[in-house]
Structure formats: C-alpha cells, structure tokens
Amino acid sequence: MAKNNKLREAAVKIGSAVGKVEGRAHKAAYKAAKAAHVARRELVKLTKQVDALKRQLLKSTKQLKSALQ
C-alpha cells in the first residue's frame, strides 16, 4: 500500500510539472499570436500612409512640372 501511494505521489508531481509546461507554452503561443496580429495591423496602417504619400508626391510632381513649363 505504501509503494502504491508513493507511485501515485510521483505521478501527481510529474503530471503537475507537465501541466505547468503546457500552460506556459500555451501562454507564450497566445502572446506571440497577439503580437503578430498587432504587428500586422500596424503594417497595414503604414502601407496606407505610404500609399497616401505616393499619391501626394505624384500630385506635387505634376504641379511642379506644370509650373516650370
């Protein structure tokens, strides 16, 4: 009976350690996914800003060319 109890305690300790590792891995994966999502949204915003600047530059270039003629 005592051996069975010790084996059970060892199994509980092992299971707890595995559960902690899995929990930490899950949290790390969640944080990484969240960071990737935020980075993607920022990239989309930056892309829109760059496109707006390109349009503005083209418009300014046209105005400058016509002013120089």
C-alpha positions in Angstrom: 0.0 0.0 0.0 2.8 2.4 0.8 4.5 1.8 -2.5 1.3 2.4 -4.4 0.9 5.7 -2.5 4.5 6.8 -3.4 3.9 5.9 -7.0 0.8 7.9 -7.0 2.5 10.9 -5.5 5.3 10.7 -8.1 2.7 10.5 -10.9 1.0 13.6 -9.5 4.2 15.5 -9.4 5.1 14.5 -12.9 1.6 15.4 -14.1 1.8 18.8 -12.4 5.1 19.6 -14.0 3.9 18.6 -17.4 0.7 20.7 -16.9 2.8 23.8 -15.9 5.0 23.4 -19.0 2.0 23.1 -21.3 0.3 26.1 -19.7 3.4 28.2 -20.1 3.8 27.1 -23.7 0.1 28.0 -24.4 0.5 31.4 -22.8 3.7 32.1 -24.8 2.0 31.0 -28.1 -1.0 33.2 -27.3 1.2 36.2 -26.6 3.2 35.6 -29.8 0.0 35.4 -31.9 -1.3 38.6 -30.3 1.9 40.4 -31.1 1.8 39.1 -34.6 -1.7 40.4 -35.0 -0.8 43.9 -33.7 2.2 44.0 -36.0 0.1 43.1 -38.9 -2.4 45.9 -38.1 0.5 48.4 -37.8 1.9 47.2 -41.1 -1.5 47.8 -42.8 -1.6 51.3 -41.4 1.9 52.0 -42.6 1.1 50.7 -46.0 -1.9 53.1 -46.2 0.3 56.0 -45.1 2.9 55.2 -47.8 0.3 55.0 -50.5 -1.1 58.4 -49.4 2.4 59.9 -49.6 3.0 58.4 -53.0 -0.3 60.0 -54.3 0.7 63.3 -52.7 4.2 63.1 -54.3 2.7 62.4 -57.8 0.3 65.4 -57.4 3.1 67.7 -56.3 5.3 66.5 -59.1 2.6 67.2 -61.7 2.1 70.7 -60.2 5.8 71.4 -60.3 6.2 70.3 -63.8 3.3 72.4 -65.0 4.7 75.4 -63.0 8.1 75.1 -64.7 6.7 75.0 -68.2 
